[in-house]
Amino acid sequence: MSRTITARARERAADGGTNRWVVLVVLCVSLLLVALDATILHVAVPSLTEDLRPSSTALLWIVDAYPLVCASLLILFGTLGDRVGRRRVLLLGYALFGVASAIAALATEPGVLIAARALLGVGGAMIMPATLSILRTVFPDRRERATAIGIWTAVAAVGAATGPVLGGFLVEHYWWGSVFLINIPLMALILPLGRRLLPESRGDSDGPWDVIGALMAAAGVLGCVLGVKRAGAGEPLLALPTAGPLLVGAALLVLFVRRQKRRPHPLIDMRLFSRAAFTTSVGCIVIGMLALVGLELIAVQYLQLVLGLSPLETGLRLLPLTFAAMAAGATGSYTLRRIGPRRMVGWGFVLTAAAVLLLTFMGQHDRPLLLTVGFVLLGFGLQTTLFSAYESMLSEAPQRSAGGAAAIGETSYQLGAGMGIALLGSVMNAAYAPGLASVPGVPTEASSAASNSLGEAYKVADQLGGTAGTALHQAARHAFVDGLHVTLCVSAVLLLVGALMARRLPRVMECPAEPEESYGSPEVGEPPAVDGSHAAIPSDAPGKPAEPRVPATREAIEPAGSGRPAH
């Protein structure tokens, strides 16, 4: 195994380990910027459209270029960080993110903005897996790492949920480019801080880096995400623009897996998927995002188009979800130690399903208390589930494969989100359209156009005017609310399927009696410490460095009420 911690990092750890919490702060700030950028543009689209006048296709690429590029490159940069250094990849991602933000803020042509959004996606793909893999390195003790992951996931939720609020404020007071401009001073601050404070770490660097495999993975994920996004936008599933990318992407991913199994030094150790806890955790991440991301977009449409709230008011209504997610992340480590991964993920899914079913009582009129309670339960339940799933997934992966494991988790998140938009969007459309089939006084052509979306129905109703326009407006509102109820029920079923999947997770949170690799521990091949705390097993192969001894004994943190004392 290659050297994992630099001498400078060891010196910083000598002060009692407090610096790893400073490292966590730097990692969380960088993650916050990436999460913000994923949602902050949504409320700026009307202003951006008025200024740049992009075509409908160009507008679609302006919105989708960032998540498409980011999702497709996660595995590439996650595994590259394992080879060349995670800190190095992270710092390069910071720099690229800042430059791309400046280009996006000052863009005067749609093509320039699309290119800048694609560069932001590259920077995001460099940052996201690196933050998790560095976190895995600096927190070798699972109990401390659980606390750190709880904070990390809470920050991700804060970024995603506050993006519309911050974006709405900036657009109302400045111009659409300000949603990108705010990244620049923050990146200018975090780049030197990261260079000074973050430790360098690498994984197993034996053998050459599989460039062909990395490109196959990137192209495969890009094809799958592009296909599910087209399906979510209403394209027929069997149409060539939708089915083509899906089939090519799936074929490339199958070939990628077969290639990794044959190579002596694979990018991703496929043996990870033979571990039930790892595979189940990845599946739970996909199910959670599949059920909820598309639902979130539909809920935003409900708040704006049915209740008539402004973008800023909509963002403020979602703040209870954010605060509940923060609370779940802050208490996640304690809860995980008390009840174990199986119960935590399972009951998190059940609580989220209950929140979704509670929201079926939403109707034509505003019910602030109901929405607040539903969003609080939704945020707490979802964050509890994602926290425990991420923690179990990362703990099952050895430190040398942390970058690849983090990339798998983030790719699963992105794929689940894309599939959720496609699936729940299709359910919503199927439930919404029949309600507009026979509105009295409305021509067939107008009804067909109105069935595309609620926003389109409002435009058609305004054009018709009179009694027919009023009837179409009311019918569209009722059809949308009815479709929302059906979509909520489907989402609840998916969440309950996730709860059943969680039964394959470990019942207890197991922790090594000693860390397998310690942040600030002597590097491999160096003499052991005076107290004998770091022993090494000599390697049988000449010239190959010794590997740290992993203790055979493990202690288990038992769930509360199991009859055994909790540690």
N, C-alpha and C positions, 0 to 999 in steps of 0.2 A: 504494500500500500504506500502511496506517496505521502509526503509530509502534509499534515493536515492543519497545523496551526503555526504561524510564524513566531519568531522569537519576540517580536514586538507585542504580539497578542499575549504571549506568556507573561511578559512583564506587566501588562495591564491587568492580568488576572491575579497578580500577586497581592493586590490590595483587599482581598477577601471576596472577590467575585462581584463587586458592585457594578463594574463596568459593563457586564452583560446586560443589565437593565438599561444602561445608556444606549447600548447597541440596539436593544429592542425599540427604544424611542425613535432612533434613526430609521429603522426598518419600517415602523408603523407610519411615520410621516411619508416615506416614499410610497408605501402601499396606498395611503390616503389619496395621494395625487392621482395614481393610476385609477383607483375606484371612482374618484370624482369625475375624471375625464370620460368614463364610460357612460355617464348619465347626464352630465351638465349641458351637453349640446342640445338635448331634446327640446327644451323650452325655447332655445334660440332659433329653431328652424324657421318659424314664420318671419322673423326679422332678417335672417340670413337670406331667405328666398326672395324677399322684397329688394334686398340690396344687390345680390349677385345674379339674380334671375337664372338659376340653373334649370336645365330640363328635368323632367321627372326621373329619368335614369340617373342623371348626375346627382340629383338630390339623394336618391337612394344610396349611391356610392359614398356620398359625403357622410351619411349616417353610419353605413355599414363597413366602411373601409377599416376603421379602427378595430372593432371586434373581430372581423374576419382575419386580418393580418395577425393580430395578437394571438388568437386561438391557434392559428396554423403554425406559429413559430415557437410555442411554449416548449415542446419537446426538444427542438433543435437547440435553443439557448439554455434550457435546463441541463441537458447532458453536456453541452459545451462548457458550462460553468464547472461541472464535475472534473473536466479535463484541464482547463486552462486557469481556473480560479474563479470562484463565485463572486468574490469582491470585485475582481477586475471586470467581469461582465456587468455587474450591478452599476459600477461607476460609469462605464460606457453607456449604459442605458439611461442614467441620469442626464448625461451630456446630450445624447440624442433627443431625449424627451424635451429638454429645454429649447434646443434649436428648432425642433419641429413645432413646438408651441408658438415660437416667434413667427415662423413662416405662416402658420394657420391664422394667427391674429391679424397679420398684415395682408392676407390674400385678397386679391381683387378679381380673380378668375376662379370659376368652379374647379377647373383642372388643377390649379395650384393648391386649392384647399383639399381636394381628394388626395393628392400626393402627400401633403402635410399630415393628413389623418392616417395615411398608411405608415408614414415614418413614426408617428405617435404609437401605432400598433407595434412596430418593431421595438421601440423603446420600452413599451409596456411588457412585451414578451421577454425582454432581458431583465426587467425589474422583478416581475411577480414570482417566478420560481426561485430566483436568487434570494429573495427575502425569506422564504420558507426554509430553504436549504441552509442558509446561514443561521437562522433561528435553531434549526436542528443541531447545528454544530456547537453553538455557544450555550445551549441548554441541554447537556447530556443527561441530566437527571430528569426522569419522566414527570415527576411531580411538579418541579419548577417549569418544565417545558409545557405542561398542561396549562399552567397559569399564563405563560407567555403566549400560547396559541389562543387562549381565551381573549386576551387583549388584542391580538392580531386580527382575529375574526370579527371582534366588535368594531375595530377601526375600519375594516372593509365594509361592514354594514353601514357605519356612519357615513363613509364616503359615498356609497351608492345612494343612500337615502337623502343626504343633504345636497347632492348634486342639483336636483331640480330647484330646491329652495335658493341656493346660491346663484344658480343660473338665472332664475326668475328675477332676483334682485338686480343682478348685473345688467340684464337686458333692459329692465325697466328704467335704470338710471344711467346707463352708458350705451354701448353698442355691442353687437353680437361678438365681435372679436375679443372683448374683455373676458369672455369665458375661457379663452386660451391664454390671455396675457398674464393672468394671475399665476400661472405655472412658473413663469420665468424667474421672479425674485425668490420663490421657494426653492427652485432647483439650484439657483446661484448660492443659496445658503447651505443646502443639504449636500452638494457635491464636495466641498472642502471638508465638511464635517464627516461625511462617509469615508473620505480618503484618510482622515486622521484616526477615526474611531473604530471602523469596521475591521475585523480580523480577516485575513485571507485563509481560505480553506479549499481543499480539493478532494476529490474522491479517488477511486482506483484508476490510475492513469496508465496501466499496463496496456500495451498494444496501441495501434493507430486509432484515431477517431473515425468512426464510420460516416464519412461525408455523404455517401450515396444513401445510406439508411436514414440519415437526418433529413435529407431532401425528400425522400419517399414519405416519411412521416408528416412533414410539413404540407406536401401536396395532398396527401390523403385526408388530413384533418381539414384543409381548406376546401376540398371538394365536398366533404360531408356537411360542414357548416354552411357552405354556400347553398347546397341543395335544400337543407332544412329551412334556411331563411327564405328561399324562394317559395317553398311550400307554405310557410307561415304568412307570406305576403299574398296568398290566394292563388298561386300558380297551380295548375293541375299536377298531381303527383307523378302521373305517367308522361307528362310533357317532357320533351327532350331537354329544355333548359333546367328542369328540376331533376329528372331521373338521371340524366347524363352525369352531372357532377357527383350525385350520390353514388352511382354505380362505380365510377372511376375512383372516387375517394375510398369507398369500401374495399375495392380490389387492391389499391395501393397499401392500405392498412393491413390487409391480410398478408400481402407479400412482405411487408415490413416485419410483421410478427414472425413469419417463417424465416426471414433472413436473420433476425436477432437470435432465434433458437439455434441456428447453425454456426454462428460466429463464436470464436473462442473468447473474444472481448466485445460483448454487445454494448450498444448504447444504453439499453434498458434490460435489466436482468428479469426475464420473463418468469423466473421462478418465484418472483414476488406474488404473481397471481395464483400460485398454488397455495398461498396462505389465505385461509378463509377470512380472517379479519381484514386483510388488505383488500381483497376483492369485494367483500361486503361493504366496506367503508366507501370505496369508489362507487359502487352501485347506489348507496344511500345518497351520496352527493348528487349523482345524476337524477335520481328520483325526486329529491328535494327541489332541485332547480327546475326539473321538468314540470312539476306541479305548480310552481309558484311564480316563475318569472313572467310567463305569458299572462297569468292572472293579475300580476302587478300592473302590466300595461293596460289591461282591460279596466282595472280599478281606476287608473288615472283618467281614462276616457269617461268613466262614470262620473267622477268628481267634476270634470270640466264641462262635459257636454250634457249630462243629465241634471246635475245640481247647479251648473253655471258658475263654478268657481274659477278664479284667475289662476295662471300658473304658479304665482307666489302663494296664493291661498291653498292650492293643491299641495304644494310642497310642505306647507305648515301643517296640513291635516295628516301628512305622513310622518311627522316628527314623533308621535307616540310610538310608532313602530321602531324608529331609530333608538329611542331611549330604552325601550324594552330589550332590544338587541344588545345594547351596551350593558344592561344589567345582567343578561344571560351570559355574556362573555366574561364579565367581572366575577361572577359566581360559578362559572363553569368548572374550574379546577376543583373546587370544594365539592360540587355536586358529583363530579366524575369519581372522586375518591370515595364518596359515600355510597353511591348506588351502582357504579360500574358502567362500562360502555354499553352493554346490551340494554339495560333498563333506560339509560339516559337517551340513547338514540330512539329506542322504541317509544318511550313516553313522550319524547319531543315530537315525534311524528303524530302521535295521538292528539296531543295538545294543539298542534297546528291544524289538524283535520277538524277539531272541535271549533277552532276559531273561524275556519273557512265556512263551516256549516252555520255558525252564528251570523256571518255576513250575508247569508241568504235572506235575512229579514230586511235587507236594504230595499227600498222601493223608490217611488217617484219623487218623494220628498226627503229633505235632509233630516237625518237622525244623528246628530253629532255624538251623543253618548254611546250609541250602539257602535258607530264607526270607531270611536276611540277605544272602547273595550276590545272590539275585534282586532284592531291593529296592534294593541298591546299584546294580546295572546298570540297573535300571528308572529310578531317580531321575537317574542321570547321563545316560543316553540321552535321556530325555524333556526334561530341562532343556537339554541341548545343542541339541535340535531346536527347542524353543520360543524359546530365546534367539536363535538365528540367524534364525528366521522373523520374530520381532518386529523385530530389528535391520534386516533387509532391507526389511520393510514400511515402517518408519518412515523409513528413509533414502531410499526412493523417493518419499516425499511431500515437497513443498516446505514450508518452515517456515510459510507463511501458512495451510496446510491441516492443520497438525499436530493440532489438536483433532479434526477430522473423521476423520483417519487413525487416531488413537488410539482413537476411538469405534468405528470399523469393526473394529479388531483386538480390542477387548474384547468387542464384540457377537459376533464370530466365536467367541471363546473360550466365551461363555455358550451360544450356539446349539450348538456342538460338544459341550459338556458335557451339555446337555439331550438332544440326539439320541443321545449315547452311552448315557445311562441308559435311554432308550427302546429302542434297538436291542439292546444287550447284555443288558438286563433281559428282553426278549422271547426272545432266544436262550437265556438261562438257564432261563426258565420252560418253554420248549419242550423242553429237554433234561432238566429235572428232573421234570416231571409224569409222564411215562410210567413212571418207576421205581416209582411208588406205585399203579399201576393195579390190580395183583393181589397184594396182600400177604396171605398166609394168615391167616385168622381175623379180618380187618379188614372191617367193613361198607363197602358202596359209598359211603354218605354220608360216612363218616369218611375214606375215601381221597380223596374229592373235596375235602373241607375241607383235608386235609393237603397237597394238591398246590398250594395257594396260595403257601406259603412254608415254609421250614424251621422258623421260629419257630412258625408255626401247627401244623405237624406235631408238634412237641414237646408243644404243649398238648393236641392230640387224643390223642397217645400216653399222656400222663399221665391223661387222663380215662378211657381204655379200661382201662389197667392190665393186669396179668397178662401172659400169653404174647403176646397180640395187641398190647398196648401196647409190649412190648419189641421185637417184630418190626417194628412200624411205625417205632419210633425208629431202629433199625438201618437199615432200608430208606431212610428219609429221609436219613440221613447219607450212605449210599452214593450215592443219587441226586443229592444236592447236590454231592458231590465229582466225580461223573461230569459233571454239568452244568457245573461250574466248568472242567473240562478242555476241554470243547467251546467254552465262551465264550473261554477263553484262546487257542485256535486261531483262532477268528474274529477276535479282537483282533489277533493276529499278522499275519493276512492284510491287515487294514486298514492296519497299520503299513507293510507292504511296499508297498502301493499308494501310501502317502505317500512312500516312498523313490523310487518311480518318478516321482511328481509333481515331486520336488525336482530332477530333471534339467533343468527349465526355468529354474532359478535361475542367476544369473551364476556363472561359474567362478571369477572373481576378485573380491576386495573392492576396489571402486573408491572412491577418495577425491578430492575436489576439491583442486587444488593450493593454493587459498585457500578459507577458509570462505565459504559464500554469504551468511551473516549471522552476525555475531559477537556473542557475549554481551558487552556492554559496548562495542560499536562505536558510532561516531557515528550518531545517528538520521538517518533518511532526510530529505534536504532541508537538513541542516546542512553547513557548510563542511568540506572534506576535511581530513584530518590533515596535519600539517606534512610528514611523511615521504611523503605521497602514497599511503598504504596504503588509503585509502577513496575511491575515485572514484565518481562518480555519472553516470548517463546522463540527460541532460535529457529530460523528457517532452514528447511532441508535443502533448498535450492541455493547453489552458490551465487553470491552477489545479490540475492533477494533480501530486502530488509526484514527484520523480525516483526512480528505482529503482536499487539498487546494481548495479554491474557484476559479472556472474558470469563468472569466467575460463573461457575455452574449453578450456584444457588441463587434463587430468586425469591423475593418476598412479594406477597400478593396483598393488595388493598381490597379487603372484602366489602361488599355492599352492606349498608346498615341493615340490621335485622337478620343477618345471615347466620347468627349464632357464633361468629368468630369476631374477635376484636378488630376494629379498623385502625390502621396505622396513620 
